[in-house]
Amino acid sequence: MNILSIDTSGKSFSLTLVKDQTKTSFIDTSESVSSESVLVEIDKLVSECKITPKDICSVIYNNGPGSFTGVRVSSAIVQAIGFSNNCPVYGINSLMLIAYSEYIKSNASKIQVIKKAFGDQVFHGLFHLTSDSCISNDPIRTSTFSDVEIDSNYILITDDNNTIKNLKDDHLLIDNFVGSELLIDYYNIYCAKKNNFDYKDALPSYAGHTI
């Protein structure tokens, strides 16, 4: 099975293709995400792996929250591939991916993620992870930071160190990781496998973000 994963939720992007259980990745460092650049690199990646785009059997992508433009780009691309190949698409929430990155590193099971959004807004989620499930304890939401309650029972991960450090000393900063590679691992462990394309799976995960 040939599986493509795409993470364009940040300033740059990464792609990973799994063929015969071997991962091949591309990591962009230009901090310029566009549909043209992502499509060019996907074409190069499938050629490097000696397959064609038609041979892709599943597509996984980071469906946000994150860069508005970046998430729209990958959402449009996975819709096109999923529809053309009638292959399943898996959208994985970026906050869940951040929580998973800490879980595999420290085996922490209860993780709170606070990620800067826009203005004084933050994305916020509480997650409980085990070896076979990743559950959001409350709806993942966008709110002002002052409306977020920091739960002392959870390990806190954030990219807003200046704000958090005055409220909770023992917090962690969001690690840099290759999102497309982590998406593959998350998919293998947590995603219920599907057989066909469903366009709803290719839509961004957060309210107000439409294609």
C-alpha positions as CSV (number, residue, x, y, z in Angstrom):
1,M,0.0,0.0,0.0
2,N,1.3,3.5,-1.0
3,I,0.4,6.1,1.6
4,L,1.0,9.9,1.2
5,S,1.0,12.3,4.1
6,I,1.1,16.1,3.9
7,D,1.6,18.7,6.6
8,T,1.3,22.3,5.4
9,S,-0.1,23.7,8.6
10,G,3.1,25.7,9.4
11,K,5.3,28.2,7.7
12,S,7.0,25.4,5.7
13,F,5.7,21.9,4.8
14,S,6.7,18.3,4.8
15,L,5.7,15.3,2.7
16,T,6.1,11.6,3.4
17,L,5.4,8.7,1.1
18,V,5.2,5.1,2.5
19,K,5.9,2.4,-0.1
20,D,6.3,-1.2,1.0
21,Q,6.5,0.1,4.6
22,T,9.5,2.3,3.8
23,K,9.2,6.0,4.4
24,T,10.6,8.6,2.1
25,S,10.3,12.3,3.1
26,F,10.7,15.8,1.8
27,I,11.0,18.7,4.1
28,D,10.6,22.2,2.8
29,T,12.7,25.0,4.4
30,S,11.7,28.0,2.2
31,E,8.7,29.1,4.4
32,S,6.7,29.5,1.3
33,V,3.7,27.2,1.1
34,S,1.7,27.2,-2.2
35,S,-0.3,24.7,-4.1
36,E,2.2,24.8,-6.9
37,S,5.3,24.1,-4.8
38,V,3.5,21.3,-2.8
39,L,2.3,19.6,-6.1
40,V,5.8,19.9,-7.6
41,E,7.4,18.2,-4.6
42,I,4.6,15.5,-4.5
43,D,5.4,14.7,-8.2
44,K,9.1,14.5,-7.4
45,L,8.5,12.3,-4.4
46,V,6.3,9.7,-6.2
47,S,8.8,9.6,-9.0
48,E,11.6,9.0,-6.6
49,C,9.6,6.1,-5.1
50,K,9.0,4.8,-8.7
51,I,5.2,5.1,-8.5
52,T,2.7,7.4,-10.1
53,P,0.1,9.6,-8.3
54,K,-2.6,7.0,-9.4
55,D,-0.8,4.4,-7.2
56,I,-1.5,6.4,-4.0
57,C,-3.9,4.3,-1.9
58,S,-4.5,6.6,1.1
59,V,-3.8,10.2,1.9
60,I,-3.2,11.7,5.4
61,Y,-3.0,15.4,6.2
62,N,-2.8,17.9,9.0
63,N,-6.2,19.5,8.8
64,G,-5.5,22.3,11.3
65,P,-5.8,24.5,13.1
66,G,-2.7,26.2,11.6
67,S,-1.8,28.4,8.7
68,F,-5.0,29.3,7.0
69,T,-3.4,29.2,3.5
70,G,-1.4,26.1,4.2
71,V,-4.3,24.1,5.5
72,R,-6.4,25.2,2.5
73,V,-3.7,24.1,0.1
74,S,-3.4,20.6,1.5
75,S,-7.1,20.2,1.9
76,A,-7.6,21.0,-1.8
77,I,-4.8,18.6,-2.8
78,V,-6.1,15.7,-0.8
79,Q,-9.6,16.2,-2.1
80,A,-8.2,16.0,-5.6
81,I,-6.2,12.8,-5.0
82,G,-8.9,11.2,-2.9
83,F,-11.5,11.9,-5.6
84,S,-9.3,10.9,-8.5
85,N,-8.1,7.6,-6.9
86,N,-11.3,7.0,-4.9
87,C,-8.9,6.4,-2.0
88,P,-9.6,7.3,1.7
89,V,-8.4,10.6,3.1
90,Y,-7.6,11.0,6.8
91,G,-7.6,14.5,8.4
92,I,-5.7,14.7,11.7
93,N,-6.1,17.7,14.0
94,S,-2.8,19.5,14.6
95,L,-3.4,19.8,18.4
96,M,-3.8,16.1,18.6
97,L,-0.6,15.6,16.6
98,I,1.2,17.9,19.1
99,A,-0.2,15.9,22.0
100,Y,0.9,12.7,20.3
101,S,4.4,14.0,19.8
102,E,4.8,14.4,23.6
103,Y,3.1,11.1,24.4
104,I,5.6,9.0,22.3
105,K,8.4,10.9,23.9
106,S,7.4,10.9,27.6
107,N,4.5,8.5,27.8
108,A,2.4,11.2,29.4
109,S,-1.2,10.3,29.0
110,K,-3.0,13.6,29.9
111,I,-1.9,16.6,27.8
112,Q,-3.2,20.1,27.4
113,V,-2.2,22.0,24.3
114,I,-2.5,25.8,23.9
115,K,-1.4,27.1,20.5
116,K,-1.4,30.8,19.4
117,A,-4.0,31.6,16.8
118,F,-4.5,35.3,15.9
119,G,-4.6,38.4,17.9
120,D,-5.3,37.4,21.5
121,Q,-6.9,34.1,20.4
122,V,-5.6,30.6,21.1
123,F,-6.4,27.1,20.0
124,H,-7.0,24.9,23.0
125,G,-7.5,21.2,23.6
126,L,-7.3,18.6,26.4
127,F,-6.3,15.1,25.4
128,H,-6.1,11.7,26.9
129,L,-3.8,9.3,25.1
130,T,-3.2,5.6,25.4
131,S,-1.5,3.0,23.2
132,D,-4.7,2.6,21.2
133,S,-6.7,5.8,21.6
134,C,-6.3,9.6,21.4
135,I,-9.4,11.3,22.8
136,S,-10.3,15.0,23.1
137,N,-11.8,15.4,26.5
138,D,-13.5,18.7,25.5
139,P,-14.3,20.2,22.1
140,I,-11.1,21.7,20.5
141,R,-11.9,25.4,20.4
142,T,-10.6,28.8,19.6
143,S,-11.0,31.3,22.5
144,T,-9.2,34.2,24.1
145,F,-6.4,33.1,26.4
146,S,-8.1,34.6,29.4
147,D,-11.0,32.2,28.9
148,V,-8.7,29.1,29.0
149,E,-8.5,27.2,32.3
150,I,-5.1,25.6,32.8
151,D,-5.7,22.1,34.3
152,S,-3.0,21.1,36.8
153,N,-3.8,17.4,36.1
154,Y,-2.5,17.7,32.6
155,I,1.0,18.3,31.1
156,L,0.8,21.7,29.4
157,I,2.4,22.2,25.9
158,T,2.4,25.6,24.3
159,D,4.1,27.9,21.8
160,D,3.2,30.9,23.9
161,N,6.0,30.8,26.5
162,N,5.8,34.6,27.4
163,T,2.2,34.3,28.5
164,I,2.3,30.9,30.1
165,K,5.5,31.3,32.1
166,N,3.8,33.6,34.6
167,L,0.9,31.2,35.1
168,K,2.5,27.7,35.1
169,D,6.2,27.0,35.6
170,D,6.3,23.4,34.6
171,H,5.1,23.8,31.0
172,L,6.7,22.5,27.8
173,L,7.3,24.2,24.5
174,I,5.9,22.6,21.3
175,D,8.7,20.6,19.8
176,N,9.8,20.9,16.2
177,F,8.9,17.6,14.4
178,V,8.5,16.4,10.9
179,G,4.7,16.6,10.7
180,S,4.2,14.3,7.7
181,E,6.2,11.5,9.3
182,L,4.4,11.9,12.6
183,L,1.1,11.8,10.7
184,I,2.0,8.3,9.4
185,D,2.7,7.1,12.9
186,Y,-0.5,8.6,14.2
187,Y,-2.5,7.0,11.4
188,N,-1.0,3.6,12.0
189,I,-1.9,3.6,15.7
190,Y,-5.2,5.5,16.0
191,C,-7.1,5.8,12.7
192,A,-9.9,3.4,11.9
193,K,-9.2,2.3,8.3
194,K,-11.5,3.2,5.5
195,N,-12.0,2.0,1.9
196,N,-13.3,4.9,-0.1
197,F,-13.1,8.6,-0.6
198,D,-15.4,10.8,1.4
199,Y,-15.1,14.6,0.7
200,K,-16.0,15.4,4.4
201,D,-12.7,13.8,5.5
202,A,-10.8,16.3,3.4
203,L,-12.3,19.4,5.0
204,P,-10.3,21.5,7.6
205,S,-11.1,20.7,11.2
206,Y,-11.9,24.1,12.7
207,A,-15.0,26.3,12.4
208,G,-14.9,29.2,10.0
209,H,-12.3,27.6,7.7
210,T,-14.0,26.8,4.4
211,I,-12.8,25.7,1.0
